[in-house]
């Protein structure tokens, strides 16, 4: 029988090839249900209301950022969130003609080291009002200090319920602030961890996840998931925090993967709510900020380290005489020790000075990316933002590129930054202008002809409305930020249970949440025998009373005197009076945390029996509202608030006295509550406050004496240390 021969050129399959072909077909057949489910879900338009939950971290509890105002007509920042967010409010329900924009991010969004008043969110709202005054614009600032992307997700979920028309997301600098173990993900190959973010974009994966979640116990929590505190617990907030940072490539990789997951999740959340989102590619201060912590490349031998040190020393010695040779030596040192961020920074700055900008940029970027304590967004994370914007079709604001274009050699520095990441006020105005241009490009706003002149006018009016205190507080915060980033925080980790023994007492009428204040830091001062505890949201500035304390010691030297302090804060001034010889004292404060703070310090000083601390109710905030009509004192002391403004959070009662009502009530009741021969000593660091005090005092038959050698006419509007004013009855 004749057999058919195979056609010329026909391919013969080997047994091994047939085996692999069979396996491939089996895999494809196995994937068909998943492919069919994905195609079907897209065909019917199913989209998950919420993408996959965070597999990396969870929180002990979650609290709303906004709560109804007293009249229920607006939503206001919840009091228990004011430690990290600035006071903000908006109408509820949303007005018909309002275009609502939510700005979401960390302290840069908040405007630190200043505040919302000079953040890009404020300049954006002014810009939009100038461009289209017929439209009602509302820009809501949701910038949380030290808030990383994983803490922004719940904030975004909440804000999407308030009908925003646009979300602007500016994040990336804070990802390395808190400690997370990522124990489960450190054990995975990189391609698996990276793929998780991509899988979260598939509708079939989200559909199956929701199906399983709906049938799983609500209390289920993966064992390997890090559970973080309700609020930020940054490593650098504590003494020695910088020492907790070490080179850990796996930890770094996990954080970057987590950042990508959160970014993609937020773009999906916005898309599911049909709310457009603009992603900002954040810039950093590259030339004006050296690395925060430096370490040599792992695995270098002693000989290699010695060689590197010789090269660096020789380079430093030649900087003044032969800069080109110095650069070559540093280049050799970097070749040996290429993970040392400090070497990259030194080389980059020398190259910048020589105007070799392209090379300088490479090394200054490496200095940023090799920083052991990364407080600035890393280049791979900038790339993730760009990729996420492209994949989600979100408009991208090229802030990093823009700041580079405005900087010498394309390398941003102190020309646009106040520190490592926080832009200057001009920098915030640039961001606002670019966002406005982006919204014009997206047909969100159609500007009127010549609108820029009106914008500039509004900018100038707004800037002039900010007083000196605003900028002074910003400078103080900037100095605090610098100390914090250098690992010089003084806060200690103290068990909360240790702070509750002197918490608020029955009858204080404070909420339970206010009875467990956290310790912020310990202070030492030569004028008191022990360390002074300062609780969160309690004011402290020893300079305020530098001139007052020596006078108090002289006044109390005879002993057997009863003292009243109005606005005690930590209680340390009253405790100083008791230590100086006062027989007994009463201290008052309207801030519940301050009352608890003063009682705690009295207990640790062993002075609880001699000091009675009273809480002033917010509905009766006068100076003597908790002082009996027949109570009299030999000495009344106070470091009253100096500025005429409305406090928006408990701690601000130490700074603001609306219409100087507290001062007026203090002077009005002074004669009634002073013993014969008694006096009041008031510390003021504001010329306006002193002038007003001198004007009001005669109305209540009081006379004043300035107990200071400084000429008040030559002092600035706000100054330290404060001037002491003695007030006595004019008999």
Phi, psi and omega in degrees: 000135183278133179260143177287127178279148177297146180298150181297129179088353179296141183275134174264131178272127176283159177306321181294317179297319178299322179297314180293322178297319179297317180296318180297316179297322179297318179295316180298318178296320179295330181276349184303316179300318180294318179296318179297318179296317180297313180296318181295316180298322178290324181294321182272358177081017179289133178221133182295133176298325179225125176295180183311140176292161184291117179276353186268312185221157170227178182234149179302322176197163177234139181235148179293146176280327182238141179228160180296144174289173182301324180269002177063015180265345180223163171254135183234158178301129181299136181305326182279006176248002187285352176290332185242340180240152176273156178301132181212154179205159177201160186292144176217113008283170182290129177298152186296323185264014185268135169256113190256124179243132177251123175260119189240132178168206183258215186290335176297316177299321180291340179097011181303149006281359174274227183211192184303327186303334178238017175283161179299337179296321178290315179297326178296315180297318178296320180297316180292324177297323178290322183290320182215084183291345179284336179273140175273117183253136176225113178251116185259125182268114177243051177268119181253128181301127179067016181281120176270175185301322183291335175275342179280336182302309178298327178294316178298317179302319178292314185293331179294342177282347184258024172059051175289152175264345182199143173239133174249119184251119180234100185212162177141340185277338192256012188293336186256012186283323184256152181275124172228142185276323185052039187302318182289326187274338176294336183274352183271149170299151185300323184294331179287313180298320180292325182291337183301319179297322178291319179298328181295345179274347181282133181291327179296319179296315179294322179297313180293324179297316179294324180297316180290318183297322182293337181256359181267155177300137184295337182274000184295131180218120180305137186297328185275358184282127177291130177255114185265162178296159182301320177245170184302136177229073187288142179301321184284354176288348187244155178302131180076015184299328181296332180292342180283350181267129178221161176291120181215089184302325181290318177298316179298316179297318180296320180294319179295318177296320178296319177300316179298317179300313182295320181296314180293325179295319181292323177295325177290321178300315179295318180296320180296328178273000181059041177245120178299147179228133173257126177263135179256130174271102192288138172274166176223160174279106185268318185265339183264008185220107175290166178301150182277332176210136186240143174216147178290159177301133180296141173090002179289141178282168178298323179294319180293320178295319179296319177299317180297316180297320178297316180298318181294315180298318178295322180295318180296320182294335186257002184302318184283331187261324184212085185294326179297316178295321179299318178297317180298320179293317178295325177297321177293320179296319178295324179298327178280319189235065193282357176257007179275106184297327181295320178295317178300319182293315179301314181295317180299319181291323176295317178297322179296318179296330178273004180062029172266070195293321182298316178291320181300318182297322179299314184283326177290327174293320177296323177299322177291313187285336179265003179300128180291332177245085188283102177257004176236147181303140180270156183303318178300331180283325172301319180294324178296319179299316181295318179294320180295320178298318180294314183292323183268357182060032174275139174301141181248127174267115185278063183293323180297314179295321181296314179295326177295318180297331183269004186242150180300125179070011180074022183236104182297148178209217183289354176294334183232358183233146175271334178209218186288327183223344187272118182293158170293172177299321176297321177300320177295322178294324176297315177301315180297319179296319180291324177294319177301315178300321179295321180290328173295316179300325181271007180062027175282324181225141175245102186292150173284154176300137178071019184294336183298325179295319178294321177299312181299324178294316179296320177302312183295316179299317181294316181297321180290340180282347181274130185274175182297325181300321180303313183285326177295318178296324177297319178296321178295318178296322179298317178295321176297321178297321179295316177297318181298313183290341177269006179076026184254023176294152182251358182293139179245150176280107181241131178305134182302328182300332180288344184261355188268351185294332178244037180288182183300146185261161178305140181094352179284344176060044176244150182291159182299327181294338182271356183268000179235061180292152180262148177288127180269310178193167174257143177239143172244143180209140184297339185277351179230152189283343184226169175295147181252126177277137173242123179274161175303143177067017176249132185288143175213127168200101184299330182296335181306324188242023180300323180276338183282321189297317177300325178294321179297319180297320177293318182295326188260007184299330181282344180074187178054039178239146180256130188243144171237128172248129179257116184083068191280334183063239180287347182088001190289331179290320176294318178296325174299318179298317179295320178293330181280350175131358178298146182281319180203165183207152170238136178232140181234155174198149179271346180270115181303324179295325178293321178299313178297321180297313181296320178294322178297314180294323177299321180294315182287339174275353184072031184239019183299325181288331182272343184240125174250123181253128184239141179269125177276125179290145182292338179273359176216069191274024181283167187298325186244024185294336179249018177251128181299152183300331183259007180279131180230154185224153177278332182215128175244124182238151177196144168248077191290164174297147189256348190241141177277092178202165183267123176295136180250355176209160186306318184294337184283351174297338177284344185250326190242137177230094185301123182058019181052041180292323179296315179300315181298316180292328179294312181292324181297322184263003188295313182299322182293329189251009175258136171291159175306132182082359181281168182209166173243140174240116184244130181260118181235132175248029182222124179296325178298317180296320180294315180298319180293318177303315181293332178283320185282324188309313182299332180299332181251027179055050178235152173236153186237151176226131177276116181263060184203143181276348182288147178278116182300330182292337183263355181278147175291175182300322178231136186206163174221149353290166184290157172271136179267128176249122176271132181236127180222158176299141180266076183263000000 
